[in-house]
Amino acid sequence: MVMMSTSGNLEVAVATNDDYITKAFIADGDIQHAQTRRKLIDNNSGFISIDCGESEDYTDPSSGIFYQTDAEFIGTGKNKQISSESMTLAPKDQRSKNLRSFDEGIKNCYTLRKPSQGKDDKYLLRGSFMYGNYDGKNEIPKFDLYLGVNFWVTVELEKVLSYFYEEIIFVPATDLIYVCLVNTGSGIPFISALELRLLDNPIYAELGPSLQTAHRYDVGSNQSNGATAYNPPAKVFSTAIKAQSASDAIEYTWNPIDPNSDTYVYLHFAEIEPLPNATQRKLYISLNGDPYRGEQPIKLEYLKAITAKSLLLLLTNQEDVNAIMNLKKNVTAEKKDWQGDPCLPINYTWQGLHCSDENAPRIISL
């Protein structure tokens, strides 16, 4: 495996000649996989798996993962199903059939409790989305996701039947993790699935507190493999793409999620054919024009890019949060907008609260 980092526009070339030419571009949609097949029956500890909008818990037969309904994680929104026409065309993944939509309130938040065995460890959080014309309007909404008090990403699907997910790797600041969908005036927010995974991969430990997945490519395969939504499985390493000759290059080019953030690129290699006696496969990898030389036509198995994500805002003072949460339980009038952090983000402070402008805000009055 090779790991590289860069910032700005990203161009990765794997070649055996200094004079390489662009050979291929991979569209974002090719890696927005619809299914998850990796077998995880042996160990689901550290997992929270939520099928949003589903009415009953179940175990996914293809992965062995236990999925819960979202009833205990959020008190707002409505359960919906994608349209009957979309049902016939949608991926087989059960999580693509249902969703929860939020036609009331600006900010609606899921509350996840961090598994006890994952204290101070990194987690992968994934939100999955499939519109499927559930409302009959055939108008794909656009909205924002927040992780706690920090902006995560804008969700904008390309097609009615796009099954799309966003991922972030982070260390939770508290035992409670808020995942908030924010209505920005461009359609009603919705979500199909929400998954939290405790990571044991030591690679991510070196790369800062928060990372956002940008792209994954199963190179050499003619089918998308949903298993790559977790880690590159053995099946990924059974295929590869090979340059036509030692003078050709294999190149991937894409625009970064955030031009001002660092992007880390992981390249996985595995030899799948015998080489002549005493021959080694050597190659160079060029990242925005910094190559090293090789001799054999190269074979690339798997490529992943992740982008550093800044989560800089501090949460509201914890003592104040505890106090207002206790008050919330006893408020007779339902406070549907009292979700997530009480004071932050500033534009989404709980209705009726007044907070200080400190780094970790205090609740001044109600």
PyMOL commands that set and color helices and strands:
alter all, ss='L'
color gray80, all
select helices_A, chain A and resi 28-31+84-89+94-96+116-118+202-206+226-229+234-238+318-330+346-348
alter helices_A, ss='H'
color red, helices_A
select strands_A, chain A and resi 2-7+10-15+47-51+58-59+66-67+78-81+98-101+107-113+123-130+142-147+150-156+163-170+176-186+190-191+193-198+211-218+241-242+249-254+262-268+284-287+299-300+302-308+354-355+363-365
alter strands_A, ss='S'
color yellow, strands_A
deselect
rebuild
show_as cartoon
